């Protein structure tokens, strides 16, 4: 993408000033080859967004997070929707405990969420159980998930990325012609901005679908490597394959990145 930021006022002495509307301003799409594929770029942007250190929970709370631990940004309360924070208990023994943030901090109404606390050893044990259930029933579930993704792709309404790119190219040519003839470019500029927003939505949707298909392949690899189940907890698998873990009073619900959901009793 190239944007016109300034223009020459005196060519012979190379004097340039910032263009603040004196001359027409316009964008040019696909002006030069991309360094990386667009699909990879969109996936990176999605990861950056996920790793952002602030999220808004279902109950409207703004929480600061970090990715230091494998369960960071993945544990949510099934009662109020808030995150579960990491705390250290020292009595009767030193142990890491996950507690609902709305239980640790009293709300404006003076109420606290009374969802149970979860000790990290129990959480790790339940995670291993969830992975073993995933390995055991993945073949049937993966076929259904892949069929659902393909169905969504097939039934997607609206223009494709190629069609939007073609429309952008046509409108950009009109914009350049209008700018050269010193005509009003506001309508064409707005049309380009609308097409860009539409393109971003389509790219985001396709990136989500590709990410789920990629997660299916990763889980298939996990199943092939651990046909007889996991024995030990592996935090790298949690980072790669687990989307979120929802804590309820009597069970945990594991949502994997391919869309599979597994319940483990506590």
HELIX and SHEET records of a PDB file:
HELIX    1   1 UNK A   38  UNK A   50  1                                  13    
HELIX    2   2 UNK A  101  UNK A  104  1                                   4    
HELIX    3   3 UNK A  120  UNK A  154  1                                  35    
HELIX    4   4 UNK A  161  UNK A  180  1                                  20    
HELIX    5   5 UNK A  186  UNK A  225  1                                  40    
HELIX    6   6 UNK A  235  UNK A  241  1                                   7    
SHEET    1   A 2 UNK A   2  UNK A   3  0                                        
SHEET    2   A 2 UNK A  27  UNK A  28 -1                                        
SHEET    1   B 2 UNK A   6  UNK A  10  0                                        
SHEET    2   B 2 UNK A  15  UNK A  18 -1                                        
SHEET    1   C 2 UNK A  54  UNK A  56  0                                        
SHEET    2   C 2 UNK A  62  UNK A  64 -1                                        
SHEET    1   D 4 UNK A  75  UNK A  77  0                                        
SHEET    2   D 4 UNK A 242  UNK A 247  1                                        
SHEET    3   D 4 UNK A 251  UNK A 256 -1                                        
SHEET    4   D 4 UNK A 261  UNK A 265 -1                                        
SHEET    1   E 3 UNK A  84  UNK A  89  0                                        
SHEET    2   E 3 UNK A  95  UNK A 100 -1                                        
SHEET    3   E 3 UNK A 118  UNK A 119 -1                                        
END                                                                             
